[in-house]
Amino acid sequence: MTSVTEVRRSAPRAPDPGRRPGRVVGHGPWFLVLPALLPILVLSVGPLLYGVLLAFTDAQSGRTEPTRWIGTLNFRDLLHDTLFWESFRIGLVWAVGVTVPQFLLALGLALLLDQDLKLRWAARALAIIPWAMPEVVVGIMWRIVYNPDAGILNETLRDLGLGGDRDWLSGLATALPAVIVVGVWAGMPQTTVALLAGLQNTPRELHEAAAVDGAGAWRRFRTVTWPALRPIALAITALNLIWNFNSFALVYVLTQGGPGGRTRLPMLFAYEEAFRYGQFGYAAAMGCVMVAAVSITLAVFLVGRLRGGEEA
């Protein structure tokens, strides 16, 4: 026979009125988040805090004396470093010069790929090829294109009777524009994919209703397409500005910051100070300034998004 105790144990318990259904009690939520949080703390937050700490020291490579705390001396020297601020200006020109054409060309390509075309799947696959290629490979490929003697660009110009003897990556006037062209080509696919996803989420009924009302292509774009794309466009533009400003590998492979510093971006300048001249503390101070600039850009973007949401 079954005892009364066994019957009580096997009977279902009544739900606790003070406990919410589906809620993980105790430290359960932290254990669920920890696998995703731990890599961020170890690989991002930790090095960032160490870099900030390093910026207030005189850390150098090959030094036998212990590292000393020097306060804000690196930042004071940075304020008077005209080479760094020139690289900062070049970085802004590069970021804007790449981001704006990148967005305009990607918008046109996304509108084209959104049409009902034959072999549209193949065109979409070809459009993301530059995105799938490593930046080092892209840089080597474009160095071959820009080669002054046997590059395809100069060969084409010679065939057209337009000269074709220019050294694009070594000329003081052409190096930065040539690198910007490569940056636009390499980064356009990711913007195209984001905008194409926004276009496909726009209800077709809105376009059909506007067409029935007699709206032309430009009016449909202005009143239907662009309002739907605007949040995505703002987000991808802000991200592209940050990514382009922090570029390193592509420009390093193409020009290594030359000629004469014409393509020396802030990240390249900090890299040279740290790993060529061994000034780790000074390079860390440059990194802090760049992080501050990126943070201000993000803050402006978020404030603009919040205000736009409140107005809507």
N, C-alpha and C positions, 0 to 999 in steps of 0.2 A: 504493500500500500504506500501511496505517496504521502509524505509527511506534510504538515501545514507549513513548515519552513521552506520546503522545496517548492511548494505551490506559490508562496509569496515571492521567492526569488525569480521564478519563471514568469510571473505575471508582469505585463508591461507597466512601466512606471508612468505616472502622470507627469505631463510637462511642467517644468518649473515656471511659474508665472512671472518671475523676475528675469528670466533668460530669453533673449530674442531668438526666434528660430533662424538657423543658418549662420549664427554668429560664432566666430572662433574665439574662445575665451583664453585668458592667460597671455602667454607670449607667442601664441600660434601665428598671428599675422607677421611678426618679425621674422620667424623662421621661413615663412613663405616668400618674403621679399628679399631675404638675405642672399640667395644665389644670384639675383640680378644686381643687388646693391654692392656686394663685395668687390666685383671687378671694377665698378665705377670708383669706389673708394681707393682701391689699390693702384689702378692704372691712370686715373684722372685727378681725383681730389688730392691724393697723396703727393704726386709729383708737382702739382700746382702749388700746394702749400710749401713744399721744399724749395721750389723756384722763387717764391716770394721771400722766403727766409734767406736764400742765397743772395738775393739782390741787395741786402743790407750788410754784406760782408765783402772782403777783398779777396775772395777765392780765386786762385790762379792755378794753372797746370804746372807740374814740375817744381812746385814750391816745397821747400823743406821746413819752413817755418809754419806754425799753426795759423789757421785762418782767423782773422780778427773781425770783430764787429765794428763797422765804420758808420753805421747810421744811414743817413740819406745822402752820403757823399756821391755814390754812383748816380743818383737821380739829379743831383746838382751838376755833375759833369755832363750828364746827358742833355740837360737844358741848353748847354753851350756847344754841343756837338753838331756842327752844321752838316756833317756827312750823314748822320742818322736822320735828321729832319729832312734832308734831301731825299733819302731813301723812303722816308715816310710819305713825302709828296709823290714820289714815283709810284709807291704802293697804292695811293689813292687814285692816281691817273690810271694805273693798270686795272684796279678793281672796277672803277666806273667804265673804263674803256672796254672791258671784257663783258661786264654784266649787261649793259644797255643793248649792244648789238646781239648779244646772246639771247636776250629775252625777245627782241623784235623778230629775229630769224626763227626762233623756236615757236613763237606764236603763229607765224605764217606757215611753218611746217606742220604744226599741230592742226591748223585749220584745213590744210591740204589732206593730211592723213585721216581726218575725220569724215571726208567725203566718201561716197560709195564708188570706189575706183576698183578696177581690175588689178589683181595681185596686190591688194592693199596689205595683206599679211606680210608679203615679201618686202614691201617698202618700209613697213614698220620695223621689221627685223634689221634691215640695212641701216635705218636711222639711228639705232642704238649701238652700232659697232664702235664708234669712237669712245663711247662711255665704257664699253667692256674692255678696252685696251689699257694696260698700265701706262702711267704718265711717262715712265722712262722710255717705253717703247714708242710712245707718241713723239717724245722729244727727239729720239734718234731718227725716226722716220722723217720728221720735218727738217732736221738738219740736212738730210739727204736731198730733200726738196729744195732747200735754200742754198745748196752747195754752189759756190760761184763758178766753178769750172764745168761740172757735169750734172748740176741739179736740173730737175724737170722744169722749174720756173724760168730759169735763165735760158734753157734750151727752147722753151716755147716762145719767149720774147725774141730770141734770135730768129726763129722761123717766121715770126710776124714782122721782122724788120724793126723792132723797137729797142734795139741795143742788146741787153742781156748780159752785161759784164759787171753787174752790181753784186757786191758782197753784202747780202741783206742783214746778216747777223753781226757783222763787224762794223757796219757803218754807223756813225754817231746819230744820223738822222733817221735811219731805217730800222735800227735794232728793236726799239720798243714797239713800233707799229707791227713789225713782223712777228714779234712774240705775242702781241695782243691777238693777231689773227689766229695763231695756234690755240690760244686760250679759248677763243670763241668757238672754234671747231671742236675742241675736246670737251667743252662743257655744255654745248647746246643740247645733246640728247637728253640729259636728265631734266632740263627745263621743258623740253618737248613732251616727255612722258607725263610730267605733272600736269601740264596744260591740256594734253589730250585726255587724261583721265577726267579733268573738269568738264571738258566738252562733252564727253560721253555721258556724264551725269546730268547734263542739262536736258530737261524734257523736250522731246521732239514736238509735242503739241504746241508749245509756245512759239516755235519757229513757224509751224503751219498756220497758227492763228494770225501771227504777224504778216505772213505772206498773203493770207486771205484779205487782210485789211489793206493790202496794197503797199506794204513796207518793202523797200528794196534791200539789197544785200548789206549795204553800209548801215542802214537804219536798224535792220535786224541784229547786226553785230553790236551796235551801240546800245540798244534797248533790251536785248535778250541775252546775247552771248557774253558781253563784257560784265554786266552785273553778276552773272553766275561765276565768271572766272576771276573776279576781282580779289576775293580772299586768297585764292590759290596764287594769283600773280604776286600779291604783296608778300606772302610767305616765302615763295621760291626766290623772289628778288632779294629779300633780306638775307636768306641763306647763301645765295650766290655771292653777294657782296662780302660776306664773312669768309666764305671759302676762298674766293679769289684774292682777298687781301692777305690771307695766310698762305698763299701759294708758295711752294718751295721747289719740288722735284722737277716740274716742267721747265721752269725758268733756269734752274741750275743746269739741267742737261743741255738746254739750248745755248745759253750764253755765259753761265756762271757769274752773272751780274755785270758783265762787260757789254760793250766796250766803254771804258772810262767811267764805269758805274752807272751807265744809262739805264740798265735794267736791274740794278741792285735793289730788290725789294727789301722791306724791313726784316723779313724772316731770313733772307740771305745775309744781310748785314749782321744780324745776331749770330748766325751760324759761323760766319767768319771770325767774329770777335771771340767766340767760345772755343772753336776747334782749330782755328788757324793761329790765332794769337794767344789763346789760353786764358782769356779774361772772362772767367765764368761768372763772377759777380756782376761785372758790367753787362754781360750778355743777358743775365737774368733780369736786370733792371729794364733792359729793352723789352724783354718778354712781358714784364708787368705793364709797361706802357701800352703794348699792343693788346693785352688782355683788357685793359681799361677802355681802349678805343672800341673793341668789339662789344664790351658790356654796355657802353653808352649807345651804340647802334642798336643792340637788342632792346634796350630800355625805350628808346624812341619808337621802335617798331611796335612794341607791346602797348605803349601808351596810345599810339595811333590806332591800333586795333580795338582797344577798349573804348576809346572815344567813338570810333566808328560804329561799334556794337550798340553803344548807348543811344546814338543818334538814330540808328535803324529801329 
